């Protein structure tokens, strides 16, 4: 068999196995390290099979997120086991210190919330949470089409934020404020109690469509530390700032709005946001140091792709 044919066959096998493993993990009882390794290899397999193009870049980003989502969801494959491990108390205690005796979420909801109705600015906060799903990937797409020379570094920074952050969901599974409230840990003898406002408004806005929509998007409800909503948005703001002042201003404005929304709506603690900010800034600081390694990996992938076409 010619070497190029063997390389393409191996890459096709890696791609097929990596796509199948997350889907079949429960049926085949695959161990998480096997699933993660198989799914994480798929972007490199695609990079071997296809020459560099926008289509390949998009495909590699999609495969990267496919691997991330599988890794993110797997702790919740056994909800009872996850609930037995989840940490609930420590972020409540830290946020109470930050809020001088009462968590910032409770202070904000009591000061500005109105039971049973949603004002325009509260709806804006809810929508800022919902549109997050498009923000980091939209940032990557914007750079790809408008600033293609910056794309490799920009995509690496944003997806590294996802990949490093998901380690926290495995190492220290941490519950969000709304879950702590369900356990009675947010009570302080005052009313009203904490509301999960995103769900309340989601039921009003989406009506019968809310349950299936949330069922698709809520793959692991006990994954709050660090806040990857916040971390990836901060990294996206840094990436946008590198492309121009206007885009950077838009990115940082969204970061501020989302940060307020996550705390006010009861989705994250300030502690979660601080951890997410630390993660994003660490990646920002480390980028120049790890760039030589990334370039070596890129050259290796280019060599494999060239051999596969020889």
C-alpha positions as CSV (number, residue, x, y, z in Angstrom):
1,X,0.0,0.0,0.0
2,X,1.4,3.4,-0.9
3,X,2.4,5.6,2.1
4,X,-0.1,8.3,1.1
5,X,-3.0,5.8,0.9
6,X,-2.0,4.4,4.3
7,X,-1.9,7.9,5.9
8,X,-5.3,8.7,4.4
9,X,-6.8,5.4,5.6
10,X,-5.5,5.9,9.1
11,X,-6.8,9.5,9.2
12,X,-10.2,8.3,8.0
13,X,-10.3,5.6,10.7
14,X,-9.3,8.1,13.4
15,X,-12.1,10.5,12.2
16,X,-14.7,7.8,12.1
17,X,-13.8,6.4,15.5
18,X,-13.7,9.9,17.0
19,X,-17.1,10.8,15.7
20,X,-18.6,7.5,16.8
21,X,-17.1,7.3,20.3
22,X,-19.2,10.1,22.0
23,X,-22.4,8.8,20.4
24,X,-21.8,5.2,21.4
25,X,-20.1,5.7,24.8
26,X,-23.0,4.6,26.9
27,X,-24.0,1.6,24.8
28,X,-20.4,0.4,24.6
29,X,-19.6,1.5,28.1
30,X,-16.5,3.3,26.9
31,X,-14.3,4.9,29.5
32,X,-14.1,8.7,29.5
33,X,-10.4,8.9,28.7
34,X,-11.0,6.7,25.6
35,X,-13.9,8.9,24.4
36,X,-12.0,12.1,25.0
37,X,-8.8,10.9,23.3
38,X,-10.8,9.6,20.3
39,X,-12.9,12.8,19.9
40,X,-9.9,15.1,20.5
41,X,-8.0,13.5,17.6
42,X,-10.7,14.3,15.0
43,X,-9.5,17.8,14.1
44,X,-6.0,16.5,13.4
45,X,-7.4,13.7,11.3
46,X,-9.4,16.3,9.2
47,X,-6.3,18.4,8.9
48,X,-4.4,15.5,7.5
49,X,-7.1,14.7,5.0
50,X,-7.8,18.2,3.7
51,X,-5.5,21.0,2.5
52,X,-5.8,24.3,4.3
53,X,-8.9,26.2,3.4
54,X,-11.7,28.1,5.1
55,X,-13.8,24.9,4.8
56,X,-11.2,22.9,6.6
57,X,-10.7,25.6,9.3
58,X,-14.5,25.6,10.0
59,X,-14.5,21.8,10.1
60,X,-11.7,21.7,12.5
61,X,-13.4,24.2,14.8
62,X,-16.6,22.2,14.7
63,X,-14.8,19.0,15.5
64,X,-13.0,20.7,18.4
65,X,-16.3,21.7,19.9
66,X,-17.7,18.2,19.3
67,X,-14.9,16.9,21.5
68,X,-15.5,19.6,24.0
69,X,-19.2,18.9,24.3
70,X,-18.7,15.2,24.8
71,X,-16.2,16.0,27.6
72,X,-18.5,18.5,29.1
73,X,-21.5,16.2,29.1
74,X,-19.9,13.0,30.3
75,X,-19.9,13.8,34.0
76,X,-23.7,13.9,33.8
77,X,-24.0,10.5,32.2
78,X,-24.5,9.2,35.7
79,X,-26.5,12.0,37.4
80,X,-26.6,10.3,40.8
81,X,-22.8,9.8,40.9
82,X,-22.4,13.5,39.8
83,X,-24.7,14.7,42.5
84,X,-22.8,12.7,45.1
85,X,-19.5,14.5,44.0
86,X,-20.8,18.0,43.4
87,X,-19.6,20.8,45.6
88,X,-22.4,23.1,46.7
89,X,-21.4,25.0,49.8
90,X,-18.0,26.5,49.2
91,X,-19.0,29.1,46.5
92,X,-21.9,30.1,48.7
93,X,-19.5,30.8,51.5
94,X,-17.1,32.8,49.3
95,X,-19.8,34.8,47.7
96,X,-21.3,35.7,51.1
97,X,-17.9,37.1,52.1
98,X,-17.8,39.1,48.8
99,X,-21.4,40.3,49.4
100,X,-20.7,41.2,53.1
101,X,-23.0,38.5,54.5
102,X,-25.4,38.0,51.6
103,X,-24.5,36.7,48.2
104,X,-24.3,39.3,45.4
105,X,-27.0,37.4,43.5
106,X,-29.5,37.7,46.4
107,X,-28.6,41.4,46.9
108,X,-29.2,42.2,43.3
109,X,-32.5,40.3,43.0
110,X,-33.9,41.8,46.2
111,X,-32.9,45.3,45.2
112,X,-34.1,45.2,41.6
113,X,-36.2,42.1,40.9
114,X,-39.9,42.2,40.7
115,X,-41.7,38.9,41.3
116,X,-43.7,37.6,38.4
117,X,-42.8,40.1,35.7
118,X,-39.8,41.0,33.7
119,X,-38.7,44.5,32.7
120,X,-37.0,45.4,29.5
121,X,-33.5,45.5,31.0
122,X,-34.0,42.1,32.6
123,X,-35.1,40.6,29.3
124,X,-31.9,42.1,27.8
125,X,-29.9,40.3,30.5
126,X,-31.6,37.0,29.7
127,X,-31.0,37.4,26.0
128,X,-27.4,38.2,26.6
129,X,-27.1,34.9,28.3
130,X,-28.9,33.0,25.5
131,X,-26.8,34.6,22.7
132,X,-23.6,33.6,24.4
133,X,-23.7,30.3,22.5
134,X,-22.9,32.3,19.3
135,X,-20.4,34.8,20.8
136,X,-17.1,32.8,20.9
137,X,-17.8,30.9,17.7
138,X,-19.0,34.1,16.0
139,X,-15.8,35.8,17.0
140,X,-13.7,32.9,15.5
141,X,-15.8,33.2,12.3
142,X,-15.4,37.0,12.2
143,X,-11.6,36.7,12.4
144,X,-11.5,33.9,9.8
145,X,-13.3,36.0,7.2
146,X,-12.1,39.5,8.1
147,X,-8.7,39.0,9.5
148,X,-7.5,35.5,8.3
149,X,-3.9,36.0,9.2
150,X,-5.0,36.2,12.9
151,X,-7.2,33.2,12.7
152,X,-4.9,30.4,13.9
153,X,-3.9,32.2,17.1
154,X,-7.5,33.5,17.7
155,X,-9.1,30.1,17.3
156,X,-6.4,28.5,19.5
157,X,-7.0,31.0,22.3
158,X,-10.7,30.6,22.3
159,X,-10.8,26.9,22.1
160,X,-8.0,26.5,24.6
161,X,-10.3,28.4,27.0
162,X,-13.0,25.8,26.5
163,X,-10.6,22.9,26.8
164,X,-8.7,24.0,29.9
165,X,-11.9,25.1,31.6
166,X,-13.6,21.8,31.2
167,X,-11.0,20.2,33.4
168,X,-12.5,22.0,36.3
169,X,-15.9,20.4,35.6
170,X,-14.3,17.0,36.1
171,X,-11.9,17.9,38.9
172,X,-14.2,20.0,41.1
173,X,-17.8,19.7,39.9
174,X,-19.5,22.8,41.4
175,X,-23.2,23.6,41.5
176,X,-24.6,27.0,40.4
177,X,-26.6,29.3,42.7
178,X,-30.0,28.1,41.6
179,X,-29.1,24.5,42.6
180,X,-27.8,25.7,46.0
181,X,-31.2,27.5,46.5
182,X,-33.0,24.2,45.8
183,X,-30.9,22.7,48.6
184,X,-31.9,25.5,50.9
185,X,-28.3,26.8,51.1
186,X,-29.1,30.3,49.9
187,X,-31.6,31.0,52.6
188,X,-30.8,33.7,55.1
189,X,-34.2,34.3,56.8
190,X,-35.2,37.0,54.4
191,X,-37.5,37.1,51.4
192,X,-37.8,36.7,48.5
193,X,-35.8,33.6,47.9
194,X,-33.5,33.2,44.9
195,X,-35.2,33.0,41.5
196,X,-33.8,31.2,38.4
197,X,-34.9,34.0,36.2
198,X,-33.6,32.7,32.9
199,X,-35.9,29.6,33.3
200,X,-38.8,31.7,34.4
201,X,-38.6,34.0,31.4
202,X,-37.7,31.1,29.1
203,X,-41.0,29.5,29.9
204,X,-42.8,32.7,29.2
205,X,-41.0,33.5,26.0
206,X,-40.6,30.1,24.4
207,X,-43.7,28.5,25.9
208,X,-44.0,24.8,25.0
209,X,-40.7,25.0,23.1
210,X,-38.7,25.8,26.2
211,X,-38.4,22.3,27.7
212,X,-37.0,20.6,24.6
213,X,-34.7,23.6,23.9
214,X,-33.3,23.6,27.4
215,X,-33.0,19.8,27.3
216,X,-30.7,20.1,24.3
217,X,-28.6,23.0,25.7
218,X,-28.4,21.9,29.4
219,X,-26.1,18.9,29.0
220,X,-24.5,19.3,32.4
221,X,-26.3,21.5,34.9
222,X,-23.6,21.0,37.6
223,X,-20.7,22.6,35.8
224,X,-20.3,26.1,37.1
225,X,-16.6,26.4,38.1
226,X,-15.0,28.2,36.3
227,X,-17.7,30.1,34.4
228,X,-16.9,29.3,30.7
229,X,-19.6,31.6,29.7
230,X,-17.5,34.4,31.2
231,X,-14.1,33.0,30.4
232,X,-14.7,32.5,26.7
233,X,-16.4,35.9,26.4
234,X,-13.3,37.6,27.9
235,X,-11.0,35.7,25.6
236,X,-13.3,36.7,22.7
237,X,-13.0,40.3,23.8
238,X,-9.2,40.1,23.7
239,X,-9.3,38.5,20.3
240,X,-11.7,41.2,19.0
241,X,-9.5,43.9,20.5
242,X,-6.6,42.6,18.4
243,X,-8.7,43.3,15.3
244,X,-9.6,46.9,16.0
245,X,-10.9,49.3,18.6
246,X,-14.6,49.1,17.5
247,X,-14.8,45.3,17.6
248,X,-12.9,45.4,21.0
249,X,-15.4,47.8,22.5
250,X,-18.3,45.6,21.4
251,X,-16.6,42.6,22.9
252,X,-15.9,44.2,26.3
253,X,-19.4,45.7,26.4
254,X,-20.8,42.2,26.0
255,X,-18.5,40.9,28.7
256,X,-19.8,43.5,31.2
257,X,-23.4,42.8,30.3
258,X,-23.0,39.0,30.5
259,X,-21.1,39.2,33.8
260,X,-24.0,41.1,35.4
261,X,-26.5,38.8,33.8
262,X,-24.9,35.6,35.1
263,X,-24.9,36.8,38.6
264,X,-28.2,38.6,38.6
265,X,-30.1,35.7,37.0
266,X,-28.8,33.2,39.5
267,X,-26.7,31.2,36.9
268,X,-23.2,31.8,38.4
269,X,-21.5,33.1,41.5
270,X,-19.1,36.0,41.4
271,X,-16.6,33.4,42.4
272,X,-17.2,31.5,39.2
273,X,-16.7,34.7,37.2
274,X,-13.4,35.4,39.0
275,X,-12.2,31.9,38.2
276,X,-13.3,32.3,34.6
277,X,-11.5,35.7,34.3
278,X,-8.3,34.2,35.8
279,X,-8.5,31.4,33.2
280,X,-8.9,33.8,30.3
281,X,-6.2,36.1,31.4
282,X,-3.8,33.2,32.0
283,X,-4.4,32.1,28.4
284,X,-3.8,35.7,27.2
285,X,-0.5,35.9,29.1
286,X,0.6,32.4,28.0
287,X,-0.1,32.8,24.3
288,X,3.3,34.2,23.4
289,X,5.1,31.5,25.4
290,X,3.2,28.6,23.8
291,X,3.2,29.9,20.3
292,X,6.4,28.2,19.3
293,X,4.9,24.8,20.3
294,X,1.8,25.5,18.4
295,X,3.8,26.4,15.3
296,X,5.7,23.1,15.6
297,X,2.4,21.2,15.8
298,X,1.1,23.1,12.8
299,X,4.2,22.2,10.8
300,X,3.8,18.6,11.7
301,X,0.2,18.6,10.5
302,X,1.2,20.3,7.3
303,X,3.8,17.6,6.7
304,X,1.3,14.8,7.3
305,X,-1.2,16.5,4.9
306,X,1.5,16.8,2.2
307,X,2.4,13.1,2.6
308,X,-1.2,12.1,2.4
309,X,-1.5,13.8,-1.0
310,X,1.9,12.7,-2.3
